[in-house]
């Protein structure tokens, strides 16, 4: 039992170690078009990431103007293209910048770097190799979302530190490989999506209790706890799957600021309900209602990638199943521990009460930062 209590305390310390900022993870969007005229590329990179890496805000006023960005065009191209390698049929190609623009994605402004890919005058290759290392030295969570367009077909992949180099056969699209790529990315996004995790944990913390009046009492048996958690997770899964699909397919679009602020608010309310219970046995309704908003947060990755409809469906299913696998891993790790500790003071006072209070404080910081575009604490 002492070991379980120590493990429970470690869980609370893990809450305290969560980053204060939980915005959309760092991604860039890399497109390569294979046409009869050769290969061409476009790379969308977040200005906030480039500012952190090489410095764009020269006057330090917190805003990046077009003049400041234009003055750094050469530095941006040199920095980015030095971290990208493209090969055609095994021969390395030469990359050169063509033009610079700015575009808005769901999470802010992006540098749009268009570049040429000189592969020695070869015709459309049968195989393209891509090696990617942008920001890996300063942000291991960064991912490059790649789309290769060839004729009427397309290939997609996710480039990260664990798989920075990949090769693609243009003659045959490896649909199953794309499916597993986005499945892995779904798992990764739920594990680093701290606001989504804290919302789920806020709903799971009281699952081993029964609300009697205004007090939480330990549940007597595991079976009712299990079925309650199953309802919560199923409702959350169903809700965010619906809106993830609608948003990723561009059927419904909501402003990123509204979505991210509402996600933070959902965490605040879910944790407050643990301290001052209003909703007892119907937390699955809360999970479904706010899960609809969380789905828009998950969808930003796929929507910004701009995949063709056929590739989008593969990415959507794989990503969604990956998210569910990540959620189930969290539940499987948390629930047996919580049930074993439910009668102890360390669970009731430290993990449940203290953990819920800490979640309220952290999510309130997120809410204020996102709603009013502020930075209350350093990243």
N, C-alpha and C positions, 0 to 999 in steps of 0.2 A: 504493500500500500504506500510506503514511503517513496518507492520508486515512481509510482503513479502520480503522487502529489508533486514530486519534483518535476515530472514531465509536464504536469498541468501548469506549474509556475513558469516553465520554459515557454509554454504556449502564450502566456500573457506577455512575457518579455518579447516574444516574436511580434506581437501586436505593436509594442512600443517601438520596435525597430523598423516598422513600415515607413517607406518614404512619405513625406508630407504631401508631395505632389503626385497625383495619380491621373495625369492627363493621358491622351492617346499616346501609345508608345512610339518611339522614333522609327519612322519608315521613310524610304525613298522609293520613287516609282521610275523604273528603268524600262524603256521600250526600244526594241530593235526591229526594224522593218527590213525584210529581205525582199528586194524588188529586182526587176530586170536591169535596173541601172546600178545595182550594187546594194550595199548595206548602209543604213542610216540609223542614227540613234537620237533619242530624246530622254533626258534625265531630269526629273522633278525632285528637288532637294529642299527640305524645309529651311527657311531663312533662319529660324531660331537655332537649328543645328549648325548651320554654317557660321553664324555669329559666335557661337560657343567655340567652334573649332579654329576659325581664322580671324574673327573680329570684323564685323561689318558696321557696327554703330560707332562711327569715328568720334562723334561729339558726346557719346555717353548719355544721351537723353532718353534712352529706352525705346526710341523709334528708329526704324531703318528707312531712310528716304531712297528714292530712285537714284539721286546723285551719289549717295554713299554706296549703293549697290553697284552702280555703273563704274565707280572708281575701283571696285574690287573684282570686276569681271575676269581679268587675266588671272588673278590669284585663285578665284573660284574654279576656273577651268583647269588650271595647273594642279590644284589640290585634288579635285574630283577625278580627273582623267588619269592621274598617277595611281589611283586606287581602283582602276578598272582595266581589265585585259580582255580582249575579244580575239578569238581565232576562228578561221574558216578552213575546214578540212585539215586541221592540224597546223596550219600556217598562221603565225601571229599577224594581226592587222595593226595598222597605225591609226590612232584616234586623234582627231583635231577639232577644236571648237568651231562652230559655224555662227551661232547667234545666241543671244541671251534675252529672256523675257521673264515676266512674273505672272504667276497664276494663283488663284485662291483654291485651296482644298478645304475639306471639312474642318480642319484644325488650324488653319491660318495660311499665311502667304508662303509660296514656294518659288525658288529660282528654277526657271526652265532653261536647261542647257541643251541646245541642239548641237549635235556633233556628227562629223563624217567618219566613216569607217573604211579605210583603204586597205583592201586585201590583195593588192597587187594585180588588179584588173581581172580577177577570177570571175567566172559566171556565178550565178546563185549557188552557194555551197550546199552540199548534202548534210554537213554537220557544222554546228556553231558551238564553240566553247566560250564560256564566260567565267572569269575569275574576278571576285568582288571583295573589297576590303574597306569600303568607306566607313569611317567612324568607329571601326571595330576596336581601335586602340584606346578610344575615350569612352565608348558606350557599347559594351558587349551585348546589350539587348537590341541594338539597331538591326533592322532587316531591310534588305533590298527586294522589292516586289517586282519581278521581271516578267515582261510579256514580249514574246517574239512573234511577229506577224509575218506570215509567208503565204502569199496568194490569198485564198479564202480561209486558210487555216491559221491557228494560233497555238502557241505553247505558253504555259505559265510555270513559274517556279518561284521559290523563296530562297534568297541567298542570305546566309547568316554565318557566324563564326564557326559553327559546326559543319557547315557545307558551303564553303566560300567558292568552290570551283565545281561547275557542272557542265555537262555536254548534252547537246540536243540534236536529235535526228529530225531534219525537216521533212523527210519523206513520210514519216509516220508519227503521229502525235501520241506520246505515251500517256494516255488518259489516266491509267491507274497510278502512275508515278505522280501526276498532278494532284490526284485525289489524296494520296498519302502526304504529299507536301503540305497541302492546306489543312489536313488533319493534324499534323504536327504543329502547324502554326496556330490552330485553334487551341490546342493544349497549352502552348506557350503563352498565348494572349490571356487565358484565364488565370494562369499562374502568376503573371506580372500585372494583371488587372486588379490592383489592390482594392479599388472601390467596389468592384463586383464581388471580390472575395469577402470583404467586410460586410456587405449586405447579406450575403449567404450565411456567414458566421453569426450575424446578429439574429437571424431567424433560427439558426440551429442551437444557439446557446440555451434558450428555454425549452428546447424539445424534450429534455430529460426531466422536466418539471410538469406539474399539473396546477393550473390556476384555480385557487379556491378563494373566492372573494377578491381581494386585492393582493393576495400573497401567493408566491410560488412554492409549492411543496414537491419533494422528490417523487417521481413516478415509481409505482411499485413494481411494474414488470417491463421487460424490454420490448415485447411485441407491440404495445400501443405506441411506444416511442418510435419504433421502426416505421410503422404505418403513417404516423404523423410526419416524419421526415420524408417519407416517400411522396406524400401528397404535396409537401412544400417544394421539393426538388422537381417533381413532375410539373407543377404549376409554373414554376420559374422557367423551366426548360421550354414548355409549350409556348409561354408568352414571348420570351426573347427569340425563339425560333421564328415566330410569326413576323415580328417587326424586323428581325435581321433579314429575312427573305424579302420583305416589302421594300426595305431601304436599299439593300444591295442590288435589287433589280430596278431601282430608281422609280418605283411606283409611288412611294411616299418619301418626302425629304423634310427633315426638321433642322433648324439652325443648330450647329454644333454647341454653341454657348448655352442654349436652352437645354439640350440633351444632357451635357456634362453637369450643368447646375442641378437639374432634376435628379440625376443619378446620385449626386452628393446628398441632396435632400432626402432621398429614399433611405440612405444609410443612416442619416440623423434620426429619422422617424422610427426606423426599425429598431435601432439601439435604445432610443428613448422608451419605446414600448416595453422593453425589458425592465427598465427602472421604474416606470409608472405605467403598469399594464392597462391597456384599453382593449386590445385584441388578444384573446386567449387561444381558443381552440381552432380559430379560423385564420391562422397565419398564412395558409396557402392562398387565401384571397389577396392578402398583401403581396405575397410573392408573385402572383399572377399580374396584379395591377402594375407594380413597379417593374416587373420583368419586361413588360412591353417597352418601357423606356430604356432599359438596359440593352435590349436588342438593337436599338439605334446606335448605341455606343459600340457594340461589337461590329456593326455593319460598316463603320467608317473605313476600315481597312480594305474591304472588298469593293465598296462603292468608289473609293478614290482610285483604285487600280484601273478602272475603266475597261473591264474585260468584255469581250464579245459574249453574246448571250449563251452560246454553247459552252464556252469555257467557264462562264460565270456559274452555271448550274453545278459543274463539277467542283469548282472552288467552294461554292456555297454549301453543298452537302458535306464535303470533307471538313471544312472549317467548323461547321455546326457540330458535327459528330466529335471533332476534337475538343470543342468547348465542353460538351457533355462529359467526355471522358475525364477532362480535368476537374470538372465539378464533382464527379463521382469519386475521384481520388481524394479530394478534400473531405467529402462526407465520410468515406471509409476510414480516413485517418482520425477524424474528429469524434465521430459518434461513439465508438466503443470506449474511448478515453473519457468522454463526458459522462457516459452512463456509469462507468466504474467509479467516478469521483462525485456523483451527484449528491451523496449524503455528507460530504466533507465540507469543512469550513473553507478550505482553499478553493473549492469550486464555487461555492455560494457567494463568498465575500470577495475573493480575489479575481477568479476567472470570470464569473457571471456578472457580479456587480461592478467590480473594478474594470474588467474588460469592456463591458458595455459603456461605462462612463468614458473610458479612453477612446472608444470608437466614436462616441458623440463628439468629443473634442476634435479629433482628427478630421472627421467628416464636416464639421462646422467650418474648419479652416478651408477645406476644399470648396465648400459652398460659397463662402465669401470671396475667395480668390476667383472662382469661375464666374460667379454672377456679376462681379464688379471689376473683373480683369485686373486683379491686384496680385502682388507677391508679398504675402505676410511673413513668410519664412524663406531663407535661402534654399535653393534646390540642392 
